[in-house]
């Protein structure tokens, strides 16, 4: 979303998870299948990943985010050490969403990116990433299957998009930025409106695949976490075996019970999504909708309780094992 216009060993572990579910909200029904990986929980709290705001989030959520998300437009340095160092010191891995436009929404056309027009800027960014040395998760030109960005499906063909993505990745690799892990994240394909398969650059060029999706509530209708993501995760599994990240998600308070939405997402729905290894909460108001995890005390309590489940006991080491470069 970021500036979108509209827009988760054995019997004992399974029993432990079921007990946690029952304690956390009286949910009934069959236990979720055992999950193959711990899930890293992250957050977006401000465009510049401000350390004080991240620490406020950590206090509210009861734990620091393992992934600290930020958004960078072009012409800016996407990897300022003044932001990266506090994130790393506090135990997080940075997730940078790199948007090829300016703050005034002047686009950098992807056909020109693919043709090498901006290679000087790209080389400079790649060298800055290489100097940092620690891992960086990087989303370039996200939600390309929507119609709210100038790099979206209504203005850019899959061929041009893939050519631009591969060109950017090639420049980073040629300049020693092997610490960068590439995260490809379309918006969920809601009722077939936003197909994304044709835009996939291929496993050789991608380290993580993921999805963005929200419960907008209000006039757009109230959707559970499972209703938002399940179908698109099935489509994503056909494209790639790369680890999966929910890179942006959140819920409105209008039109339903947000606390129940969060509780069911963490205790019932996400544990069934066995490919998902990371989830990043979009914890900011947007377009008049309050997506913050602490938009109400009830929602915050649901998050804090759900995040105590063993499934969410990932640490940075386990997250970085998922980010290790895979064979093509």
C-alpha positions, 0 to 999 in steps of 0.5 A, a space after each residue: 500500500 505505502 501510498 496506494 490509492 485504494 488499496 505462517 514438530 510434531 504432535 507436542 508442538 501442535 498441541 501447544 499451539 492449540 492450547 495457546 489458541 484456546 487460551 487466547 480467545 476461546 476459538 474452537 475447531 480443529 487445530 491448525 496444521 503444524 507450521 514448518 517455520 517460525 514467523 517473523 513479525 515486523 512493522 511499518 511505523 513511519 516512512 523513514 523507520 524513525 528509531 524513536 517511533 520503532 521503540 514506541 511501537 516495541 513498547 506498545 506491541 510488547 516486543 521489537 519488530 524483527 523487520 523494520 519497514 521503510 519507504 524510499 522514493 528515487 533520487 534519495 539514498 535508499 540506505 542511509 546508515 543513520 536509519 539502518 544502524 539503529 534498526 540493526 542495533 535493536 535487532 531488526 532487519 531493514 525492509 526498504 520499499 523502493 518506489 521509482 518516483 519522487 515525493 511529488 509523484 514524478 515517475 521514473 519510467 520503467 522502460 527507461 530503467 530497463 534501458 539504463 537511463 538511471 544506471 548512475 543512481 542505481 550503481 550509487 545505491 548498490 555501492 551504498 548497500 554493499 558498504 552496509 554489509 548487513 542484510 537488507 530486504 529490498 522491495 522494488 516497484 511493489 504492487 505492480 499489478 494494481 492501477 494506482 502507481 505509474 509502474 502499475 499494470 494499467 501503464 506498464 507491460 509485464 515485459 517492461 516490468 520484468 526487464 526493469 526488475 532484472 536490470 536493477 538486480 543485475 546492477 546490484 550484483 555487479 556492484 557487490 551488493 550480495 547482502 541485498 535480498 529481493 522481495 517481490 510483492 504484488 497486491 492480492 488478486 482480489 476476485 481476479 481484478 489484479 492478476 500478478 503471475 505475468 509480472 514475476 521476474 523469475 526465481 533467479 531474480 527474486 529471494 522472497 515472494 510476498 503479498 500486500 492486502 488489507 481489511 479496509 472495512 466500511 463500504 468496501 466490506 469486512 474481510 478476514 485475514 484468510 479471505 484476503 490472502 488465501 486465494 492469492 497465496 495459492 496462486 503464488 505457490 504456483 509461481 515460486 517456492 521462495 519464502 513468502 512474506 506478507 509485506 503489508 497488512 492491517 485492518 480498519 476499525 470500521 465495519 467489524 471487530 478489529 480485535 477479533 480480526 487480529 486474534 483470528 489472524 494470528 491464532 487460526 488463519 496465519 498458522 494454516 498458511 504454511 509457506 508464510 515466514 514473515 508478516 509486516 504490520 502496516 501500523 499507520 493511518 492511511 486514507 482516513 483509515 486507522 490501520 495502527 496496531 494500537 488503534 484500540 486497546 482491544 486490538 493491541 491486546 489481541 496482537 500482544 497475546 497472539 504474538 506470544 504463541 510459539 509460532 512467532 518466536 522467530 529471531 533474527 538468526 532464523 529470519 536470516 536463514 530464510 533470506 540466505 541466497 537460494 539457487 536459481 
